[in-house]
Amino acid sequence: MFELYTGSGASLFITIVAVIIGFAAALGYVDFMKTKKEEKKD
């Protein structure tokens, strides 16, 4: 799939977007777990 875009810079763009989405998802997940733990304490 990515081979088609190589050279046009689109594969780099797709990779950057994927990393940003993954990072945002990871941050959201960590925040969700923190909230869960705090709720258990109370």
Rosetta blueprint (number, residue, H / E / L):
1 M L
2 F H
3 E H
4 L H
5 Y L
6 T L
7 G L
8 S L
9 G L
10 A H
11 S H
12 L H
13 F H
14 I H
15 T H
16 I H
17 V H
18 A H
19 V H
20 I H
21 I H
22 G H
23 F H
24 A H
25 A H
26 A H
27 L H
28 G H
29 Y H
30 V H
31 D H
32 F H
33 M H
34 K H
35 T H
36 K H
37 K H
38 E H
39 E H
40 K H
41 K H
42 D L
